Amino acid sequence: MLMNMTNSQNTKLILDILRNEVDGDTASALEKMSQDYTMTWMYQKGDEFFPKTTPHLESELDEAYIIRGRKYDIRNITESEDVVMIELIESYPDPETGKIYRTPQVIVLELVGGKIRTGRHYCDPRLSFADLTEEQIDSVLDRTPTKLVIE
């Protein structure tokens, strides 16, 4: 678990759902989400501003969760009542080439009734394909050590 922190039920839920993604366990992840769950990416993709999940959430998760070798390098987690924010570096291999991509991001997750209802990913998608090395990311986060790795 996180070093020097007491994890609330909400934080444990968030860490568990990240573990579900790494493990490719869509069914367990869906149990942690409300029926009206949405995720929005806070950037522009092509001509679309702020892409978000569709009503076909299960098939979207199946598509994302199939990627093996995903890793979450968690740097910070903070929370208030029914909101958890997590700063992390998501790494994953390209399924076709095996090349590792790393994306620094902040995710804001709002919970209702012990389930995740809304999420927002804040990142620069250009960095996702910039071939960032661990050393480059660590040089920027040199005062913020890894608290937990989920892989």
N, C-alpha and C positions, 0 to 999 in steps of 0.2 A: 504494500500500500504506500501511500504518500509519506515521505519522511516528515516527521515532526508535525503531523496534522491529525486531527481527529476527523474522521470522515462521517458526514451525516448520511442519512438514508438517501437523500437526493444525489449527493456526490457518489455514493456507492452505485446507485442506479446508472449514472453516467459512465462510470468506469466499467461497469458490467456490459453496457451496450457497446462500448468500444471493443471490449473483449469479444462480444458476439460478432462484430464486424471482422475482426482479425481471424476468428475461427470459422467465418462463413456461415454462421448460425442465424439465418433469417427468421426462423420461427420464434426463437427466444427474443430476438430484437423486437419483433412485432408485439410481443407481450408487454414490452416496456413503453409502448407508444399508445396514446389515446386514439380513439376511433377517428378523430378529426385532425390527426397529426399533419403538420406541414414543415418542410425545410425549405428555406430560401437562401440562395447564394447571393451575397451582396456585391455583385459585380455585373459587368456586361459580357454576354456571350454572343458573339456575332452581332446581330441587330437587336437582340433581346436583352432588356434590362431586368435584372433580378430574377433569374430563372428559379423555378420552385418545383417541388414534387408534384406529380400528377395524381389523379384518383387511383392509378394503378400502382400503388406504393409497393406491394409485395413483389411484383415483377421488377420494379426499379431496384429494390434491395437485392433481389436475386442476382441481378446484373452486376451490381457493385460489390456484393459480398463474395462473388466467385474469385476475385483476385486474391491469390495466395501470396504470402510474403509481406503483407502489410505490417507496418510498425508505427506506433504512436509514441513519440518522445514528448512526454508531458513536462512542461516547464512551470506552469502555474494553474491553480484552480482557486476560484473564489466563488462565494455564493451569498445570496440573501434569501429571503423567504420565497421558495418556489422558483428561483432562478439560479442556474449554475453557469459560470463562464470558465472556459478552459483555454489556455494558450498551449499550443502543441505544434510539433512538426510531424506531419503525416508523410511517411515514406512508403512507396509501393513500387513493385516492378511492373514494367510494361509487359502485359501477357504475351506479346508477340516477340519482343526483342530481349526482354529480361533487364533492360536498362532501368536503374533505380531513379525515381523522381521523388523530390522532397518539396513539400509545401508548408511553409510556416503559416499558421492561421490562428484565429480566435473564433471559438464557437460559443454562442449564447443559446442556452436551452431553458425554456420555460416549462414548468411542470404544473399539472393540475391533477389532484387526486392521486398523487404518487406515480403518475405516468407523464412521459414527455409529450407535450402538446405542440410546441412550436420551437423551431430551431433556426438560427441564422449563422451562416459561415461567412466570416470576414477574411478575405485573402486576396492576393493579386494573382489571378490565374496565369499570368505570364511567367511568374516564378515557378509554377508547377512544371514547366517544360524548359527551364533555364539550365538544367543539368547542375544544380547546386550541390556542392559537396557538404559533407558533415562539417568539415573545417570552416567553410564559409559561413554556415549557419551559426556554428559555435562562436565564431569571431564576433558576430553581432550580439549574441546572447551570452557573452563571456562572463557576465555577472549574475546570470540566471541559470543555475545548474539544473540538470535533469532531476526531476522528483520521482518519476516513475516511467518505465518503459513497458508498453504492452505490445508483445509480438508473438 
